[in-house]
Amino acid sequence: MGKRAAGQRTSKSLSIHVDELVRRISLRTATIGIIGLGYVGLPLAVEFGAEFARVLGFDIDAERVLLLNAGRSHIRDVADERVESLVTAGRFECSSDFTRLAECDAIVICVPTPLGIGNFPDLACIFDAAEQVAGALRPGQLVVLESTTYPGTTEEVLVPILERSNLTADRDFLVAFSPERIDPGRDLPLPQIPKVIGGCSKRSADAARLLYGAIFEETFVVSSARAAETVKLLENTFRLVNIGFINEFARLCRQLNIDSSEVIAAASTKPFGFMPFQPGPGVGGHCIPLDPHYLAWESKRQGFTSRFIELAEDVNSQMPAYVVDLISGALNEARKSLRDAQILVVGVAYKRNIDDTRRSPAVAVIDRLRMRGAVVSYHDPYVAELHSRHNDWPEWRPRVIVPYERRSGDRVGATSTPLRRRADTLASVSLDPVHLARADCVVILTDHEAVDYQAILDHASLIVDTRQVISREKAIASAAKVYAL
Ligand SMILES: NC(=O)c1ccc[n+]([C@@H]2O[C@H](COP(=O)([O-])OP(=O)(O)OC[C@H]3O[C@@H](n4cnc5c(N)ncnc54)[C@H](O)[C@@H]3O)[C@@H](O)[C@H]2O)c1
């Protein structure tokens, strides 16, 4: 039967299906499906699990499915006990059998949206998930996309794939976009973060609002899915641009011999019109460095170039190299060279209090240090091992670097030994007096609260602090020489 015929057949009954969906959501008897059980999907699944009769989690990662069904969590912010109690009560079950999506009343898609080569949006996971949903779609279901993506994805990419089912959006099923705003490591319960929703139609938005209203304290409905997609991109681009600006400001202050942390702290006392951002070794994670590219790509496709995004990206991506220059300069002052120096990095997660090293600037700094002949070890209370394969900084990819003289035929002060980018694993060392005293330089790259910074001040001789965790007073009082970004 053709799409139109199927749509006509079911259109009369949509209100009955929607009524049933509304009834099931209101009574909390609805089954909620979550596709993609990562940093976004799992916290959402346990929140829905606390409220609804049944949550079905779907993931292509069979190991993850097994782990969760055994009641264990792989996300630091989600305690094992929360998963275990839901699994034991029969309220949460995970599967890689996507035909079971038909059992769900509402389906939330939380799959990754990485960048492809050349920083193009890579929607492969959304395509796959959408096809799985299309294969199981039945009248009366609500489908919500949460993956961060460019404006138009829900209506122009997701809906056409779902309609391959011979069902029609807003006639047979409902579709909305709702951006995820979770901030791993922040002690703010998910339900307290207001939830933005944009439907492909009014009734889609209403149904999505009812669904999320069950777990979020506040919902905010915008006029369209496209607007909701853009909200997320504005939020993350705002951070990218402001971090870029403050990183450049810190470099400017260093040039003028001004303490940028003192200036930022003083400016922050202004009760209006100023919002503090802190400089650092670069941006990391799978949101801030990636999402603005989605916005830039779509706007460029429509004939508009965002210079702010390009500039911020440029400034931030230079920070790891700038930090290495800072370390090299600090060693130089101590009459030491970077080559063969023992460097102890403190913190490799991309931001404080989390264990996520994806695109961490620490990875880029470590790689550059090793490329210049330093011997690097690290300490991170949350990252026991740093696997190069888990990182997608281009410079971390293993490859042989041909020395300069071999490429050009000239010998311009280059080493005769080819340096090799290593695809290996580093293990976190303890932050004890021996490791600290042995290091020629201790470099603070992530400001975890669990780190004993006083111990670093007490036992290290040279410190480069890229996160401004060591106050000027403490630095002056310490026997260690401290350089701040
Ligand atoms: N991590 C964050 O802090 C954060 C915050 C806001 C928004 N987001 C966005 O949310 C989305 C998900 O990010 P994440 O950090 O949770 O990713 P993640 O890598 O932690 O988890 C994604 C999960 O999806 C699974 N998956 C991949 N393809 C699949 C498919 N076709 N079907 C089923 N499962 C599939 C993976 O196996 C993995 O378990 C991305 O668009 C991201 O930009 C992330």
The ligand as an SDF file (V2000), in Angstrom:
LIG
                    3D

 44 48  0  0  0  0  0  0  0  0999 V2000
   28.1880   13.9250   26.4980 N   0  0  0  0  0  0  0  0  0  0  0  0
   27.6090   15.0850   26.7400 C   0  0  0  0  0  0  0  0  0  0  0  0
   27.9140   15.7430   27.7330 O   0  0  0  0  0  0  0  0  0  0  0  0
   26.5320   15.6270   25.8210 C   0  0  0  0  0  0  0  0  0  0  0  0
   25.7790   16.7260   26.2620 C   0  0  0  0  0  0  0  0  0  0  0  0
   24.7880   17.2190   25.4410 C   0  0  0  0  0  0  0  0  0  0  0  0
   24.5380   16.6410   24.2020 C   0  0  0  0  0  0  0  0  0  0  0  0
   25.2910   15.5830   23.7840 N   0  0  0  0  0  0  0  0  0  0  0  0
   24.9680   14.9900   22.4780 C   0  0  0  0  0  0  0  0  0  0  0  0
   24.2380   13.7870   22.7060 O   0  0  0  0  0  0  0  0  0  0  0  0
   24.5310   12.8240   21.6970 C   0  0  0  0  0  0  0  0  0  0  0  0
   25.0510   11.5510   22.3370 C   0  0  0  0  0  0  0  0  0  0  0  0
   26.2740   11.8390   22.9920 O   0  0  0  0  0  0  0  0  0  0  0  0
   26.8880   10.9080   24.1200 P   0  0  0  0  0  0  0  0  0  0  0  0
   27.9520   11.7270   24.7760 O   0  0  0  0  0  0  0  0  0  0  0  0
   25.8180   10.3020   24.9560 O   0  0  0  0  0  0  0  0  0  0  0  0
   27.5640    9.7620   23.2390 O   0  0  0  0  0  0  0  0  0  0  0  0
   28.2100    8.3870   23.7710 P   0  0  0  0  0  0  0  0  0  0  0  0
   29.2590    8.0400   22.8090 O   0  0  0  0  0  0  0  0  0  0  0  0
   28.5390    8.5020   25.2210 O   0  0  0  0  0  0  0  0  0  0  0  0
   27.0160    7.3400   23.6670 O   0  0  0  0  0  0  0  0  0  0  0  0
   26.3800    7.0460   22.4670 C   0  0  0  0  0  0  0  0  0  0  0  0
   25.8500    5.6250   22.5320 C   0  0  0  0  0  0  0  0  0  0  0  0
   25.1150    5.3970   21.3400 O   0  0  0  0  0  0  0  0  0  0  0  0
   25.4170    4.0860   20.8700 C   0  0  0  0  0  0  0  0  0  0  0  0
   25.1030    4.0320   19.4500 N   0  0  0  0  0  0  0  0  0  0  0  0
   25.8150    4.5040   18.3980 C   0  0  0  0  0  0  0  0  0  0  0  0
   25.1410    4.2900   17.2610 N   0  0  0  0  0  0  0  0  0  0  0  0
   24.0000    3.6710   17.5910 C   0  0  0  0  0  0  0  0  0  0  0  0
   22.8940    3.1930   16.8520 C   0  0  0  0  0  0  0  0  0  0  0  0
   22.8220    3.3400   15.5290 N   0  0  0  0  0  0  0  0  0  0  0  0
   21.8950    2.5890   17.5140 N   0  0  0  0  0  0  0  0  0  0  0  0
   21.9560    2.4420   18.8580 C   0  0  0  0  0  0  0  0  0  0  0  0
   22.9700    2.8810   19.6110 N   0  0  0  0  0  0  0  0  0  0  0  0
   23.9740    3.4980   18.9950 C   0  0  0  0  0  0  0  0  0  0  0  0
   26.8710    3.8900   21.2200 C   0  0  0  0  0  0  0  0  0  0  0  0
   27.2130    2.5220   21.2630 O   0  0  0  0  0  0  0  0  0  0  0  0
   26.9370    4.5570   22.6020 C   0  0  0  0  0  0  0  0  0  0  0  0
   26.6190    3.6450   23.6300 O   0  0  0  0  0  0  0  0  0  0  0  0
   25.5320   13.5040   20.7600 C   0  0  0  0  0  0  0  0  0  0  0  0
   24.8270   14.1050   19.7130 O   0  0  0  0  0  0  0  0  0  0  0  0
   26.1560   14.5750   21.6370 C   0  0  0  0  0  0  0  0  0  0  0  0
   26.6490   15.6570   20.8790 O   0  0  0  0  0  0  0  0  0  0  0  0
   26.2720   15.0480   24.5850 C   0  0  0  0  0  0  0  0  0  0  0  0
  1  2  1  0
  2  3  2  0
  2  4  1  0
  4  5  1  0
  4 44  2  0
  5  6  2  0
  6  7  1  0
  7  8  2  0
  8  9  1  0
  8 44  1  0
  9 10  1  0
  9 42  1  0
 10 11  1  0
 11 12  1  0
 11 40  1  0
 12 13  1  0
 13 14  1  0
 14 15  2  0
 14 16  1  0
 14 17  1  0
 17 18  1  0
 18 19  2  0
 18 20  1  0
 18 21  1  0
 21 22  1  0
 22 23  1  0
 23 24  1  0
 23 38  1  0
 24 25  1  0
 25 26  1  0
 25 36  1  0
 26 27  1  0
 26 35  1  0
 27 28  2  0
 28 29  1  0
 29 30  1  0
 29 35  2  0
 30 31  1  0
 30 32  2  0
 32 33  1  0
 33 34  2  0
 34 35  1  0
 36 37  1  0
 36 38  1  0
 38 39  1  0
 40 41  1  0
 40 42  1  0
 42 43  1  0
M  CHG  2   8   1  16  -1
M  END
$$$$
